[in-house]
Amino acid sequence: MKKILLFGAGKSATVLIDYLLSIAAEEKWFITIVDADLKLAQSKIGNSGFAKAVSFDINNETERGSAVSTADIVISLLPPALHFLVAKDCLLYSKNLLTASYVDDKIKELKEEIENKQLLFLCEMGLDPGIDHMSAMRIIDDIHAKGGAVVSFKSHCGGLVAPESDDNPWHYKISWNPRNIVLAGKAGAVFKEEDKKITIAYDKIFENCPEINVEGLPVLAYYPNRDSLNYATLYGLEETSTFIRTTLRYASFCRGWDVICHLGLTDTEDDITKYETISEWFHDKLRGIELRKMDWLEYLQLYVNENYHTEITEQVDYLGLFEIVRLPNAAKCSADVLQNLLEAKLVLKPGDKDMIVMLHEIKYTKDEKIYEIRSSLVVKGENSLRTAMAKTVGLPLGIAAKLILKGKINQPGLHIPVVKEIYEPVLKELELQNIHFVEKQE
């Protein structure tokens, strides 16, 4: 009997757990789910006889090691900083590991040990990163196989609210880790445009975001995502003149979030203990811009295009930033306050649907002609539990786990899914799960 160990039963795990339970019932495998919230984990497995839920402190080396040692493969949906704990145990007990998170420096340091033990540590196996890598590499490899040369690569992806559930001025609802939303763009961005390396600081990330059209959807906008150039090398596109990876949002969200950042409401280092109410904290942030007393209307006149005064005011009001209510007791910094407000105001209601949108825009040359490929993916969730985000993050992990256990993926080492031996079978099964791209070429 094959045994799968899953760390984490939160928002992104729902569809993954459903998929693993269906495979376990078919193959007579067994799933163990570890989460700090035992009731949450138990609710995800229901009455299945092929799974159990357990709870322990992830920092408990003995219990963590015991769980890893009895598994055939380990999937971690823990916060990224905790993957390293699990990775060390997987090395100790010679277990393959899957995550949906970016490969961090600590994991990279394990590369030689992973190879020496002939283990597979497959990271960035979710949506973005994950499906974006696999779908892009399928196109890139096909272009190269035909003798073409990629001259421009743009890849966009975003978790959004579906148009039919869009009922707030932010045109956004939370379908994944809210902390990541608050801190989006903090690292700034690096990309290449027409052979020029472009570096954008955090305070400029959401300023004048370019708009983009995806067929059948309202106008979207995008902002650059982290250091795109790391992936130019991994994709074999070092010589490409334009290379950028971005995050998609509705255009009005970017305009509003630019104000949020400008006011310092995402600050993780400031001291908010001197404030008693949301309104006091917010208005002090306003005064901090010019180091003098300033009200909201004056801020708008000084810093916001007059075409968007009403829009931005509605967004700020919707979050409750003008309200004279006490700051959250647990809040230690501005980012904590903002996160609390987002979780309260931008929640997916039970019947709401989220939406995943991905678009690759790739130009290439062949036989002295220029071609452009637009490859798009749109996935909508079923409700606030079985979201498009949970589906597109979870299914690649579940499919990869199944294929590894069945011996259909055998690529020892530290990997992300950019090699054909990994992405081809996973994309093929994702299509059976109705996750497929629409491709157009000109």
C-alpha angles and dihedrals in degrees: 000000000000115000124208121195118202123190110202134032101193134120096308096046103065100089092035090057092048090051094047091049091052091050092045091053091049097044098030091242126148130232126204116194120197121195137152087235105063094185091053092051092047091050090056095056099041113183097336115146090205098066145047134195123222135175132207140140106282088217090062100106095194097052093040092050092047091054094047095045093060096047129092093208134008129215118192122201092163121127106288094251090062098052090086092064090055092042092056090052091048089055092047093051097032098243129152115242134208127190136167093215133100115270105258128201094261092055090046089057088063093057096104094046091049091052094045091054092045091235128149117231104181113188133175089040100144132074107296102028097028120031088040091059095045097046093044094049092050089058095041094049090049091051091050092047089056092050096256128140122219112230100172131026124183121169122184130184136166144167107227141163113265113251092245091058096041105116107140134074092248091059087216140102129185116257100157142023106338092204090062089054092052093049098040112140095012092129092055119225142272125193142142126251122181091340094310122117108229123199120189123190121223094256090060100041096097096035115116095344111199116247124233137188126228114184114260095012136094117263112290132198132208140210126198117266120225119290105343093179093072087069096046087072094043091050092047091244102119091131096048110120095218123034124162138150117199145180120238126223135155107276095245091056091059091050091051095043090052087063092046090055094042090055092051095243091141093055113136097186105051126105115241098171091104092064127081103183140036090241093052092050093046096047091048088055088054091052090048092064095067097016089240139082110293132164129212096263092053090049090054092050092050102041113015129072106250090232088069103040093105094043095050093044091053090051094050092045091048091057089053096242092145094050123114096224129129120271114253109275094230095048114117100170141013093269089059092053092048092048090052091052093047093050090051099043106030099045122141107244116222095266097039123116126215124203137215118209124186127174131179117196109191128173121192140170127229129165090356092302128113120226131186126206122197111191116182137184126192120180125175126200125236097226141325092297104039094046130172086242092055090047097050095041096042106040097060088054094048094045092048091049091052094047092048093049090049092050094245093119114045111161110137117205139052107314146167115203100268098111120090094233088064106032099043099062093038094051090046092057093042087060088056086056089055094256102129139140129238109220128198127180130195 
